[in-house]
């Protein structure tokens, strides 16, 4: 199968969460009860910056958010996967893959790793200020189950290198040439 003909869908867990925030009135109510009325504006929209400030400054508050959101995110991703009949691959892009138990939906786990300075650059590109970036990096406490990782990509920030490494993984997956963990 030629790489150009493969159909790939990427499910971004952060985008799915924001979609749930926007469409699910029950979760807005739960969030307001849990984190206070200041996280909702006059138009009943979630103030993501305010919510992030609360949850990334306290592991307890982050756990509360995760307990509310992870089941909804998991259910939505399962639904998308189940209904997708056209794509050859579905990639779940989620820093919280293991915490949210999204790894259980995966045939292969690819860990994309980058040093902290590069992660800060990525967050800056999402229009976060320095304080918000520090809060996220220090507050996320991302857990990785190394025994479940099939491939690891070291992201050096160069798109061409990332593309080559990704294509190598697709080739290995297609050949089902999985002999333990691979660093790409």
C-alpha positions in Angstrom: 0.0 0.0 0.0 1.4 3.4 -1.0 1.8 5.8 1.9 0.1 8.6 -0.1 -3.1 6.4 -0.4 -3.4 5.6 3.3 -6.2 7.4 5.1 -5.2 8.6 8.5 -7.4 10.3 11.1 -5.9 12.0 14.1 -8.1 12.4 17.2 -6.7 15.1 19.4 -7.9 14.4 23.0 -7.6 18.1 23.9 -9.9 19.1 20.9 -12.3 16.4 21.9 -12.4 17.7 25.5 -13.1 21.2 24.3 -15.9 19.9 22.1 -17.4 18.2 25.1 -17.1 21.4 27.2 -18.9 23.3 24.4 -21.7 20.8 23.7 -22.3 19.1 27.1 -24.4 21.3 29.4 -24.3 18.7 32.2 -20.5 18.9 32.3 -20.6 22.7 32.4 -22.8 22.4 35.4 -20.6 19.8 37.1 -17.5 22.0 36.4 -19.2 25.0 37.8 -20.2 23.1 41.0 -16.7 21.6 41.3 -14.5 24.6 40.5 -16.8 27.6 41.2 -18.8 30.0 39.1 -15.7 32.0 38.0 -14.8 29.4 35.3 -18.0 30.2 33.3 -18.6 33.5 31.6 -21.9 35.4 31.2 -22.5 33.5 27.9 -22.1 30.1 29.7 -18.8 29.5 28.0 -15.9 27.8 29.9 -13.1 30.2 30.7 -10.3 27.7 29.8 -7.5 29.9 31.2 -9.3 30.2 34.6 -10.0 26.5 34.7 -6.4 25.7 33.7 -5.1 28.0 36.4 -7.1 26.1 39.0 -6.4 22.5 37.9 -2.7 22.9 37.0 -1.9 24.5 40.3 -3.2 21.6 42.4 -2.9 17.8 41.8 -6.2 17.4 43.8 -8.0 19.8 41.5 -6.6 18.2 38.4 -7.7 14.8 39.7 -11.3 16.2 40.1 -11.3 17.4 36.5 -9.9 14.1 35.2 -12.6 12.1 37.1 -15.2 14.3 35.4 -13.7 14.4 31.9 -11.9 11.1 31.2 -14.9 8.9 31.0 -16.6 11.4 28.6 -13.4 11.7 26.4 -13.0 7.9 26.4 -16.7 7.4 25.4 -16.4 9.9 22.6 -13.2 8.5 21.2 -14.6 4.9 21.3 -17.7 6.2 19.4 -15.6 7.9 16.8 -13.4 4.8 16.3 -16.4 2.5 16.1 -18.2 4.6 13.5 -15.1 5.3 11.3 -15.2 2.9 8.4 -13.0 4.9 5.9 -9.6 5.4 7.5 -6.7 2.9 7.5 -5.3 4.3 10.7 -6.7 6.3 13.6 -4.1 8.0 15.8 -5.1 9.2 19.3 -3.0 12.2 20.2 -3.2 12.4 24.0 -0.7 13.4 26.6 -3.0 11.6 29.1 -3.2 8.4 27.1 -2.5 6.2 30.0 -4.2 8.2 32.7 -7.4 8.3 30.7 -7.1 4.6 29.8 -7.1 5.5 26.1 -4.2 3.1 25.7 -6.7 0.3 26.0 -8.1 1.4 22.6 -4.8 1.2 20.8 -3.1 -1.6 18.8 0.2 0.2 19.1 1.5 2.9 21.4 3.9 5.5 20.0 5.5 7.8 22.5 6.7 11.1 21.1 9.2 12.6 23.4 10.7 16.1 23.4 12.9 17.9 25.8 11.3 20.5 28.1 12.5 23.6 26.1 10.9 22.2 22.9 7.6 21.4 24.8 7.6 25.0 26.1 8.0 26.2 22.5 5.0 24.1 21.4 2.9 25.5 24.2 4.0 29.1 23.4 2.7 28.4 19.8 -0.7 27.7 21.4 -0.7 31.3 22.6 0.0 30.5 26.3 2.0 33.0 28.3 5.1 32.0 30.3 3.1 31.5 33.6 0.5 29.3 31.9 3.3 27.2 30.3 5.0 26.7 33.6 1.8 25.7 35.3 1.0 23.1 32.6 4.5 21.6 32.6 4.7 21.4 36.3 1.1 20.5 36.9 0.4 17.8 34.4 2.3 14.9 36.0 1.9 12.8 32.8 2.2 9.1 33.5 3.7 6.7 31.0 3.4 3.0 31.1 6.7 2.1 29.5 5.8 -1.6 29.2 3.0 -0.6 26.8 5.1 1.6 24.5 5.8 -0.1 21.2 7.8 2.8 19.6 9.5 6.0 20.8 10.1 9.0 18.7 12.5 11.6 19.9 11.2 14.9 18.5 14.1 17.2 17.8 11.7 19.9 16.5 12.6 19.3 12.8 9.5 18.4 10.9 11.4 16.4 8.2 13.0 14.2 10.9 9.6 13.6 12.5 8.1 12.7 9.2 10.8 10.2 8.4 10.5 8.6 11.8 6.8 8.3 11.5 7.0 6.7 8.1 9.4 4.2 9.5 6.9 3.3 12.2 4.1 2.9 9.6 6.3 0.5 7.7 7.1 -1.5 10.8 3.4 -1.7 11.7 2.4 -2.8 8.2 5.0 -5.6 8.3 3.9 -6.4 11.8 7.6 -6.5 12.6 7.2 -5.8 16.3 10.1 -7.4 18.2 9.9 -5.5 21.4 10.3 -1.7 21.8 11.8 0.3 19.0 13.4 3.7 19.2 12.9 5.5 15.9 
